[in-house]
Amino acid sequence: MLFLQYPKCSTCQKAKKWLDGHQIEYTDRHIVEDHPTYDELKEWYEKSGLPLKKFFNTSGMLYKEMQLKDKLGTMSEDEQLNLLATNGMLVKRPLIVDGATVLTGFKETEWEEKLVEK
């Protein structure tokens, strides 16, 4: 299981504590220092079944500074994936990738259902 997170993010810290508390093994990856590539994002997006917008950190400063709320609708999937691959701060975190399971953000009930009750 791959756990992409930003150490200063309080939600990521909660998620990490949750994983550790459930004794779930994972590979920790700093989402900014080692941000996801275009190919990784494309693969995870396709596996997830989620809308691509769910991969964007819509509450992040960079998202707001770039006025992406207004721009995403006019961008192709390919353009959006390329943009996400440029900066880890644009990517919703934490991000879990475990085989066919891809989770964006930390929702305890969803994680419980998808990661513990397997």
Chimera marker file (.cmm) of the C-alpha trace (Angstrom):
<marker_set name="trace">
<marker id="1" x="0.000" y="0.000" z="0.000" r="1" g="1" b="0" radius="0.5"/>
<marker id="2" x="1.259" y="3.435" z="-0.946" r="1" g="1" b="0" radius="0.5"/>
<marker id="3" x="0.445" y="6.351" z="1.360" r="1" g="1" b="0" radius="0.5"/>
<marker id="4" x="1.102" y="9.745" z="-0.238" r="1" g="1" b="0" radius="0.5"/>
<marker id="5" x="1.025" y="12.573" z="2.243" r="1" g="1" b="0" radius="0.5"/>
<marker id="6" x="2.353" y="15.975" z="3.201" r="1" g="1" b="0" radius="0.5"/>
<marker id="7" x="3.835" y="15.756" z="6.728" r="1" g="1" b="0" radius="0.5"/>
<marker id="8" x="2.677" y="19.259" z="7.770" r="1" g="1" b="0" radius="0.5"/>
<marker id="9" x="-0.939" y="18.517" z="6.797" r="1" g="1" b="0" radius="0.5"/>
<marker id="10" x="-3.055" y="17.820" z="9.900" r="1" g="1" b="0" radius="0.5"/>
<marker id="11" x="-5.418" y="15.546" z="7.960" r="1" g="1" b="0" radius="0.5"/>
<marker id="12" x="-2.432" y="13.516" z="6.732" r="1" g="1" b="0" radius="0.5"/>
<marker id="13" x="-1.164" y="13.259" z="10.310" r="1" g="1" b="0" radius="0.5"/>
<marker id="14" x="-4.577" y="11.945" z="11.446" r="1" g="1" b="0" radius="0.5"/>
<marker id="15" x="-4.638" y="9.474" z="8.562" r="1" g="1" b="0" radius="0.5"/>
<marker id="16" x="-1.134" y="8.218" z="9.377" r="1" g="1" b="0" radius="0.5"/>
<marker id="17" x="-2.098" y="7.791" z="13.032" r="1" g="1" b="0" radius="0.5"/>
<marker id="18" x="-5.208" y="5.879" z="11.908" r="1" g="1" b="0" radius="0.5"/>
<marker id="19" x="-3.155" y="3.544" z="9.676" r="1" g="1" b="0" radius="0.5"/>
<marker id="20" x="-0.643" y="2.925" z="12.462" r="1" g="1" b="0" radius="0.5"/>
<marker id="21" x="-3.464" y="2.345" z="14.964" r="1" g="1" b="0" radius="0.5"/>
<marker id="22" x="-4.949" y="-0.303" z="12.662" r="1" g="1" b="0" radius="0.5"/>
<marker id="23" x="-1.499" y="-1.845" z="12.121" r="1" g="1" b="0" radius="0.5"/>
<marker id="24" x="-1.778" y="-1.373" z="8.380" r="1" g="1" b="0" radius="0.5"/>
<marker id="25" x="1.563" y="-1.554" z="6.593" r="1" g="1" b="0" radius="0.5"/>
<marker id="26" x="2.282" y="1.101" z="4.002" r="1" g="1" b="0" radius="0.5"/>
<marker id="27" x="5.026" y="2.812" z="2.077" r="1" g="1" b="0" radius="0.5"/>
<marker id="28" x="5.153" y="6.469" z="3.068" r="1" g="1" b="0" radius="0.5"/>
<marker id="29" x="5.763" y="8.966" z="0.264" r="1" g="1" b="0" radius="0.5"/>
<marker id="30" x="6.130" y="12.752" z="0.586" r="1" g="1" b="0" radius="0.5"/>
<marker id="31" x="3.657" y="14.099" z="-1.972" r="1" g="1" b="0" radius="0.5"/>
<marker id="32" x="5.663" y="17.304" z="-2.604" r="1" g="1" b="0" radius="0.5"/>
<marker id="33" x="9.235" y="15.998" z="-2.625" r="1" g="1" b="0" radius="0.5"/>
<marker id="34" x="8.244" y="12.941" z="-4.680" r="1" g="1" b="0" radius="0.5"/>
<marker id="35" x="5.056" y="14.062" z="-6.386" r="1" g="1" b="0" radius="0.5"/>
<marker id="36" x="3.006" y="11.668" z="-8.514" r="1" g="1" b="0" radius="0.5"/>
<marker id="37" x="3.868" y="11.409" z="-12.188" r="1" g="1" b="0" radius="0.5"/>
<marker id="38" x="1.427" y="11.796" z="-15.045" r="1" g="1" b="0" radius="0.5"/>
<marker id="39" x="1.439" y="8.010" z="-15.609" r="1" g="1" b="0" radius="0.5"/>
<marker id="40" x="0.808" y="7.250" z="-11.937" r="1" g="1" b="0" radius="0.5"/>
<marker id="41" x="-2.037" y="9.752" z="-11.743" r="1" g="1" b="0" radius="0.5"/>
<marker id="42" x="-3.610" y="8.440" z="-14.939" r="1" g="1" b="0" radius="0.5"/>
<marker id="43" x="-3.457" y="4.843" z="-13.663" r="1" g="1" b="0" radius="0.5"/>
<marker id="44" x="-4.836" y="5.745" z="-10.217" r="1" g="1" b="0" radius="0.5"/>
<marker id="45" x="-7.590" y="7.892" z="-11.703" r="1" g="1" b="0" radius="0.5"/>
<marker id="46" x="-8.678" y="5.050" z="-14.000" r="1" g="1" b="0" radius="0.5"/>
<marker id="47" x="-8.614" y="2.502" z="-11.152" r="1" g="1" b="0" radius="0.5"/>
<marker id="48" x="-10.455" y="4.743" z="-8.712" r="1" g="1" b="0" radius="0.5"/>
<marker id="49" x="-13.681" y="5.283" z="-10.626" r="1" g="1" b="0" radius="0.5"/>
<marker id="50" x="-13.673" y="8.784" z="-9.099" r="1" g="1" b="0" radius="0.5"/>
<marker id="51" x="-14.197" y="12.012" z="-11.029" r="1" g="1" b="0" radius="0.5"/>
<marker id="52" x="-10.821" y="13.609" z="-11.823" r="1" g="1" b="0" radius="0.5"/>
<marker id="53" x="-11.758" y="16.670" z="-9.757" r="1" g="1" b="0" radius="0.5"/>
<marker id="54" x="-11.516" y="14.446" z="-6.634" r="1" g="1" b="0" radius="0.5"/>
<marker id="55" x="-7.750" y="14.287" z="-7.224" r="1" g="1" b="0" radius="0.5"/>
<marker id="56" x="-7.385" y="18.054" z="-6.901" r="1" g="1" b="0" radius="0.5"/>
<marker id="57" x="-6.681" y="19.710" z="-3.549" r="1" g="1" b="0" radius="0.5"/>
<marker id="58" x="-9.544" y="22.171" z="-4.011" r="1" g="1" b="0" radius="0.5"/>
<marker id="59" x="-8.965" y="23.789" z="-0.607" r="1" g="1" b="0" radius="0.5"/>
<marker id="60" x="-5.263" y="24.398" z="-1.273" r="1" g="1" b="0" radius="0.5"/>
<marker id="61" x="-3.739" y="27.831" z="-1.746" r="1" g="1" b="0" radius="0.5"/>
<marker id="62" x="-2.144" y="26.883" z="-5.074" r="1" g="1" b="0" radius="0.5"/>
<marker id="63" x="-5.502" y="25.667" z="-6.446" r="1" g="1" b="0" radius="0.5"/>
<marker id="64" x="-7.046" y="29.008" z="-5.466" r="1" g="1" b="0" radius="0.5"/>
<marker id="65" x="-4.120" y="31.114" z="-6.701" r="1" g="1" b="0" radius="0.5"/>
<marker id="66" x="-4.279" y="29.409" z="-10.092" r="1" g="1" b="0" radius="0.5"/>
<marker id="67" x="-8.069" y="29.950" z="-10.168" r="1" g="1" b="0" radius="0.5"/>
<marker id="68" x="-8.549" y="26.317" z="-11.127" r="1" g="1" b="0" radius="0.5"/>
<marker id="69" x="-12.170" y="26.289" z="-10.015" r="1" g="1" b="0" radius="0.5"/>
<marker id="70" x="-12.932" y="28.319" z="-13.136" r="1" g="1" b="0" radius="0.5"/>
<marker id="71" x="-10.433" y="26.571" z="-15.433" r="1" g="1" b="0" radius="0.5"/>
<marker id="72" x="-10.892" y="22.824" z="-14.822" r="1" g="1" b="0" radius="0.5"/>
<marker id="73" x="-14.197" y="22.691" z="-16.699" r="1" g="1" b="0" radius="0.5"/>
<marker id="74" x="-12.543" y="23.835" z="-19.910" r="1" g="1" b="0" radius="0.5"/>
<marker id="75" x="-9.474" y="21.596" z="-19.598" r="1" g="1" b="0" radius="0.5"/>
<marker id="76" x="-9.220" y="18.129" z="-21.106" r="1" g="1" b="0" radius="0.5"/>
<marker id="77" x="-8.558" y="15.106" z="-18.880" r="1" g="1" b="0" radius="0.5"/>
<marker id="78" x="-5.044" y="14.971" z="-20.280" r="1" g="1" b="0" radius="0.5"/>
<marker id="79" x="-4.405" y="18.645" z="-19.469" r="1" g="1" b="0" radius="0.5"/>
<marker id="80" x="-5.726" y="18.160" z="-15.940" r="1" g="1" b="0" radius="0.5"/>
<marker id="81" x="-3.496" y="15.109" z="-15.354" r="1" g="1" b="0" radius="0.5"/>
<marker id="82" x="-0.475" y="16.970" z="-16.709" r="1" g="1" b="0" radius="0.5"/>
<marker id="83" x="-1.230" y="19.881" z="-14.383" r="1" g="1" b="0" radius="0.5"/>
<marker id="84" x="-1.610" y="17.591" z="-11.356" r="1" g="1" b="0" radius="0.5"/>
<marker id="85" x="1.757" y="16.008" z="-12.165" r="1" g="1" b="0" radius="0.5"/>
<marker id="86" x="3.531" y="19.378" z="-11.975" r="1" g="1" b="0" radius="0.5"/>
<marker id="87" x="3.112" y="19.967" z="-8.241" r="1" g="1" b="0" radius="0.5"/>
<marker id="88" x="2.214" y="17.683" z="-5.329" r="1" g="1" b="0" radius="0.5"/>
<marker id="89" x="0.448" y="20.574" z="-3.598" r="1" g="1" b="0" radius="0.5"/>
<marker id="90" x="-2.274" y="20.392" z="-6.262" r="1" g="1" b="0" radius="0.5"/>
<marker id="91" x="-3.047" y="16.764" z="-5.403" r="1" g="1" b="0" radius="0.5"/>
<marker id="92" x="-5.694" y="15.881" z="-2.822" r="1" g="1" b="0" radius="0.5"/>
<marker id="93" x="-4.066" y="14.313" z="0.182" r="1" g="1" b="0" radius="0.5"/>
<marker id="94" x="-3.650" y="11.952" z="1.759" r="1" g="1" b="0" radius="0.5"/>
<marker id="95" x="-3.819" y="9.568" z="-1.155" r="1" g="1" b="0" radius="0.5"/>
<marker id="96" x="-3.929" y="5.797" z="-0.680" r="1" g="1" b="0" radius="0.5"/>
<marker id="97" x="-3.144" y="3.370" z="-3.483" r="1" g="1" b="0" radius="0.5"/>
<marker id="98" x="-3.546" y="-0.299" z="-2.674" r="1" g="1" b="0" radius="0.5"/>
<marker id="99" x="-3.994" y="-2.536" z="-5.717" r="1" g="1" b="0" radius="0.5"/>
<marker id="100" x="-7.348" y="-1.568" z="-7.206" r="1" g="1" b="0" radius="0.5"/>
<marker id="101" x="-8.236" y="0.636" z="-4.219" r="1" g="1" b="0" radius="0.5"/>
<marker id="102" x="-7.533" y="4.353" z="-4.574" r="1" g="1" b="0" radius="0.5"/>
<marker id="103" x="-8.706" y="6.754" z="-1.858" r="1" g="1" b="0" radius="0.5"/>
<marker id="104" x="-8.356" y="10.546" z="-1.888" r="1" g="1" b="0" radius="0.5"/>
<marker id="105" x="-8.611" y="12.487" z="1.345" r="1" g="1" b="0" radius="0.5"/>
<marker id="106" x="-9.205" y="10.958" z="4.758" r="1" g="1" b="0" radius="0.5"/>
<marker id="107" x="-12.723" y="9.815" z="5.536" r="1" g="1" b="0" radius="0.5"/>
<marker id="108" x="-12.482" y="7.407" z="8.436" r="1" g="1" b="0" radius="0.5"/>
<marker id="109" x="-15.648" y="5.433" z="7.594" r="1" g="1" b="0" radius="0.5"/>
<marker id="110" x="-14.542" y="4.971" z="3.973" r="1" g="1" b="0" radius="0.5"/>
<marker id="111" x="-11.037" y="3.893" z="5.035" r="1" g="1" b="0" radius="0.5"/>
<marker id="112" x="-12.510" y="1.480" z="7.598" r="1" g="1" b="0" radius="0.5"/>
<marker id="113" x="-14.706" y="-0.061" z="4.923" r="1" g="1" b="0" radius="0.5"/>
<marker id="114" x="-12.083" y="-0.248" z="2.159" r="1" g="1" b="0" radius="0.5"/>
<marker id="115" x="-8.896" y="-0.951" z="4.124" r="1" g="1" b="0" radius="0.5"/>
<marker id="116" x="-9.907" y="-2.882" z="7.246" r="1" g="1" b="0" radius="0.5"/>
<marker id="117" x="-12.921" y="-4.934" z="6.216" r="1" g="1" b="0" radius="0.5"/>
<marker id="118" x="-11.148" y="-6.541" z="3.264" r="1" g="1" b="0" radius="0.5"/>
<link id1="1" id2="2" r="1" g="1" b="0" radius="0.2"/>
<link id1="2" id2="3" r="1" g="1" b="0" radius="0.2"/>
<link id1="3" id2="4" r="1" g="1" b="0" radius="0.2"/>
<link id1="4" id2="5" r="1" g="1" b="0" radius="0.2"/>
<link id1="5" id2="6" r="1" g="1" b="0" radius="0.2"/>
<link id1="6" id2="7" r="1" g="1" b="0" radius="0.2"/>
<link id1="7" id2="8" r="1" g="1" b="0" radius="0.2"/>
<link id1="8" id2="9" r="1" g="1" b="0" radius="0.2"/>
<link id1="9" id2="10" r="1" g="1" b="0" radius="0.2"/>
<link id1="10" id2="11" r="1" g="1" b="0" radius="0.2"/>
<link id1="11" id2="12" r="1" g="1" b="0" radius="0.2"/>
<link id1="12" id2="13" r="1" g="1" b="0" radius="0.2"/>
<link id1="13" id2="14" r="1" g="1" b="0" radius="0.2"/>
<link id1="14" id2="15" r="1" g="1" b="0" radius="0.2"/>
<link id1="15" id2="16" r="1" g="1" b="0" radius="0.2"/>
<link id1="16" id2="17" r="1" g="1" b="0" radius="0.2"/>
<link id1="17" id2="18" r="1" g="1" b="0" radius="0.2"/>
<link id1="18" id2="19" r="1" g="1" b="0" radius="0.2"/>
<link id1="19" id2="20" r="1" g="1" b="0" radius="0.2"/>
<link id1="20" id2="21" r="1" g="1" b="0" radius="0.2"/>
<link id1="21" id2="22" r="1" g="1" b="0" radius="0.2"/>
<link id1="22" id2="23" r="1" g="1" b="0" radius="0.2"/>
<link id1="23" id2="24" r="1" g="1" b="0" radius="0.2"/>
<link id1="24" id2="25" r="1" g="1" b="0" radius="0.2"/>
<link id1="25" id2="26" r="1" g="1" b="0" radius="0.2"/>
<link id1="26" id2="27" r="1" g="1" b="0" radius="0.2"/>
<link id1="27" id2="28" r="1" g="1" b="0" radius="0.2"/>
<link id1="28" id2="29" r="1" g="1" b="0" radius="0.2"/>
<link id1="29" id2="30" r="1" g="1" b="0" radius="0.2"/>
<link id1="30" id2="31" r="1" g="1" b="0" radius="0.2"/>
<link id1="31" id2="32" r="1" g="1" b="0" radius="0.2"/>
<link id1="32" id2="33" r="1" g="1" b="0" radius="0.2"/>
<link id1="33" id2="34" r="1" g="1" b="0" radius="0.2"/>
<link id1="34" id2="35" r="1" g="1" b="0" radius="0.2"/>
<link id1="35" id2="36" r="1" g="1" b="0" radius="0.2"/>
<link id1="36" id2="37" r="1" g="1" b="0" radius="0.2"/>
<link id1="37" id2="38" r="1" g="1" b="0" radius="0.2"/>
<link id1="38" id2="39" r="1" g="1" b="0" radius="0.2"/>
<link id1="39" id2="40" r="1" g="1" b="0" radius="0.2"/>
<link id1="40" id2="41" r="1" g="1" b="0" radius="0.2"/>
<link id1="41" id2="42" r="1" g="1" b="0" radius="0.2"/>
<link id1="42" id2="43" r="1" g="1" b="0" radius="0.2"/>
<link id1="43" id2="44" r="1" g="1" b="0" radius="0.2"/>
<link id1="44" id2="45" r="1" g="1" b="0" radius="0.2"/>
<link id1="45" id2="46" r="1" g="1" b="0" radius="0.2"/>
<link id1="46" id2="47" r="1" g="1" b="0" radius="0.2"/>
<link id1="47" id2="48" r="1" g="1" b="0" radius="0.2"/>
<link id1="48" id2="49" r="1" g="1" b="0" radius="0.2"/>
<link id1="49" id2="50" r="1" g="1" b="0" radius="0.2"/>
<link id1="50" id2="51" r="1" g="1" b="0" radius="0.2"/>
<link id1="51" id2="52" r="1" g="1" b="0" radius="0.2"/>
<link id1="52" id2="53" r="1" g="1" b="0" radius="0.2"/>
<link id1="53" id2="54" r="1" g="1" b="0" radius="0.2"/>
<link id1="54" id2="55" r="1" g="1" b="0" radius="0.2"/>
<link id1="55" id2="56" r="1" g="1" b="0" radius="0.2"/>
<link id1="56" id2="57" r="1" g="1" b="0" radius="0.2"/>
<link id1="57" id2="58" r="1" g="1" b="0" radius="0.2"/>
<link id1="58" id2="59" r="1" g="1" b="0" radius="0.2"/>
<link id1="59" id2="60" r="1" g="1" b="0" radius="0.2"/>
<link id1="60" id2="61" r="1" g="1" b="0" radius="0.2"/>
<link id1="61" id2="62" r="1" g="1" b="0" radius="0.2"/>
<link id1="62" id2="63" r="1" g="1" b="0" radius="0.2"/>
<link id1="63" id2="64" r="1" g="1" b="0" radius="0.2"/>
<link id1="64" id2="65" r="1" g="1" b="0" radius="0.2"/>
<link id1="65" id2="66" r="1" g="1" b="0" radius="0.2"/>
<link id1="66" id2="67" r="1" g="1" b="0" radius="0.2"/>
<link id1="67" id2="68" r="1" g="1" b="0" radius="0.2"/>
<link id1="68" id2="69" r="1" g="1" b="0" radius="0.2"/>
<link id1="69" id2="70" r="1" g="1" b="0" radius="0.2"/>
<link id1="70" id2="71" r="1" g="1" b="0" radius="0.2"/>
<link id1="71" id2="72" r="1" g="1" b="0" radius="0.2"/>
<link id1="72" id2="73" r="1" g="1" b="0" radius="0.2"/>
<link id1="73" id2="74" r="1" g="1" b="0" radius="0.2"/>
<link id1="74" id2="75" r="1" g="1" b="0" radius="0.2"/>
<link id1="75" id2="76" r="1" g="1" b="0" radius="0.2"/>
<link id1="76" id2="77" r="1" g="1" b="0" radius="0.2"/>
<link id1="77" id2="78" r="1" g="1" b="0" radius="0.2"/>
<link id1="78" id2="79" r="1" g="1" b="0" radius="0.2"/>
<link id1="79" id2="80" r="1" g="1" b="0" radius="0.2"/>
<link id1="80" id2="81" r="1" g="1" b="0" radius="0.2"/>
<link id1="81" id2="82" r="1" g="1" b="0" radius="0.2"/>
<link id1="82" id2="83" r="1" g="1" b="0" radius="0.2"/>
<link id1="83" id2="84" r="1" g="1" b="0" radius="0.2"/>
<link id1="84" id2="85" r="1" g="1" b="0" radius="0.2"/>
<link id1="85" id2="86" r="1" g="1" b="0" radius="0.2"/>
<link id1="86" id2="87" r="1" g="1" b="0" radius="0.2"/>
<link id1="87" id2="88" r="1" g="1" b="0" radius="0.2"/>
<link id1="88" id2="89" r="1" g="1" b="0" radius="0.2"/>
<link id1="89" id2="90" r="1" g="1" b="0" radius="0.2"/>
<link id1="90" id2="91" r="1" g="1" b="0" radius="0.2"/>
<link id1="91" id2="92" r="1" g="1" b="0" radius="0.2"/>
<link id1="92" id2="93" r="1" g="1" b="0" radius="0.2"/>
<link id1="93" id2="94" r="1" g="1" b="0" radius="0.2"/>
<link id1="94" id2="95" r="1" g="1" b="0" radius="0.2"/>
<link id1="95" id2="96" r="1" g="1" b="0" radius="0.2"/>
<link id1="96" id2="97" r="1" g="1" b="0" radius="0.2"/>
<link id1="97" id2="98" r="1" g="1" b="0" radius="0.2"/>
<link id1="98" id2="99" r="1" g="1" b="0" radius="0.2"/>
<link id1="99" id2="100" r="1" g="1" b="0" radius="0.2"/>
<link id1="100" id2="101" r="1" g="1" b="0" radius="0.2"/>
<link id1="101" id2="102" r="1" g="1" b="0" radius="0.2"/>
<link id1="102" id2="103" r="1" g="1" b="0" radius="0.2"/>
<link id1="103" id2="104" r="1" g="1" b="0" radius="0.2"/>
<link id1="104" id2="105" r="1" g="1" b="0" radius="0.2"/>
<link id1="105" id2="106" r="1" g="1" b="0" radius="0.2"/>
<link id1="106" id2="107" r="1" g="1" b="0" radius="0.2"/>
<link id1="107" id2="108" r="1" g="1" b="0" radius="0.2"/>
<link id1="108" id2="109" r="1" g="1" b="0" radius="0.2"/>
<link id1="109" id2="110" r="1" g="1" b="0" radius="0.2"/>
<link id1="110" id2="111" r="1" g="1" b="0" radius="0.2"/>
<link id1="111" id2="112" r="1" g="1" b="0" radius="0.2"/>
<link id1="112" id2="113" r="1" g="1" b="0" radius="0.2"/>
<link id1="113" id2="114" r="1" g="1" b="0" radius="0.2"/>
<link id1="114" id2="115" r="1" g="1" b="0" radius="0.2"/>
<link id1="115" id2="116" r="1" g="1" b="0" radius="0.2"/>
<link id1="116" id2="117" r="1" g="1" b="0" radius="0.2"/>
<link id1="117" id2="118" r="1" g="1" b="0" radius="0.2"/>
</marker_set>
